[in-house]
């Protein structure tokens, strides 16, 4: 839909596809849940051209490599310390304010959904470097293997990474609480496997989980059983890409 935060596909013009779907669905008594993947990677043909300042950088002056994600071209991860944070918040607020949606799905609430590596919590973009300098009074240490750094620097990076890892949770909680105040609709998140679950406080603000019937049996069992034992309502969804 037209908004000041993302550049629309050139063939869309001023069309609002969300509103078009709502009009058709509601005319037939069908409710609509919008899917906004907050923690996902973004397409290269958008982020590199229009918002390179949003990019997550795994090392100084280095861009994360692109990779395919459910078809299309290459995608890359974003940094929530960058202006992406303000953009996604503004985008969601405009979506919810301007459209009579019946539900909202945040997808994965894990901080590094699309680039889960041992270094994912260490971003060396301009804003992360600035914030680290302000907090610790020194440049952010870097080594290809962080464990090779002096112990004092490792401890700094550990403290920094724990705080950085809470940013996605903070954004999700802010948005979910705002949605609740704005519109009386259900807000659900992804029932991922336990090793990828974020802090419990993120789960507590959602009404329930969408359980993706993909992956292997253990993944599905973990996601469903953890949701059940946490007292969460669970809905299943199956995508066309799910074998």
Order of alpha helices (4+ residues) and beta strands (2+ residues): alpha-beta-beta-alpha-beta-beta-alpha-beta-alpha-alpha-alpha-beta-alpha-beta-alpha-beta
